[in-house]
Amino acid sequence: MQDIDITSTQSLVDRYYEEEKAKREREQTLAALTIRLDANDLAMLNVIARRFRKNRDEIAQEVLSNALIDLFARLDAGERKLLARDADEAARSLADEIAEENGIHNVEIKTGVWANHDRQITKIERKKAKLQESGNRPSSSHADNDESDTDDETAPIAPQAENTPVNANNSDNGVTTMSATPEASDHHAQETSEGKQPLSMFGS
């Protein structure tokens, strides 16, 4: 008898078998947890589960899993490392107890899960600290500007020639103190030629 080629539609059944097996194996590694919820929290849990056509327990499980990571990330860095070690050590024995309750002898679990979370969180914290440090550190242009301000306060201000236009842009430190346009320069030259007193940025 010749082998019958499996069509793409028939292959769906094989996939369904695999998904069912994976789900059954996963359920055998889960422990039951009974919690008591406020009516408002339970109502929101119900509507979210109904909206996305999910089981209420599935939503609660995923929410709790993510919330634990958030709580873990908020711990002090030194304490977080110790708790990660304790949790990873306890996970193996807990997995064996769950397997025994579900009638199986051995169950495969990921090891070092919380230690890995700790490494990832520490990496993110260090990156944020570097960004914050670089943001608070004054740039060279700011430092030059501070030095020029100090010099201006201590050194006497040289008198400005009447026909010399005010240089509004400080090209040394890149800081613009006031806008200067060609039209403004032409207007200033016109006022000077008429004998009017030119405007000064240092006051009247």
Secondary structure, 3 states (H helix, E strand, C coil): CCCCCCCHHHHHHHHHHHHHHHHHHHHCCCCCCCCCCCHHHHHHHHHHHHHCCCCHHHHHHHHHHHHHHHHHHHCCHHHHHHHHHHHHHHHHHHHHHHHHHCCCCCCCCCCCHHHHHHHHHHHHHHHHHHHHHHHHCCCHHHHHHHHHHHHHHHCCCCCCCCCCCCCCEECCCCEECCCCCHHHHHHHHHHHHCCCCCCCCCCC
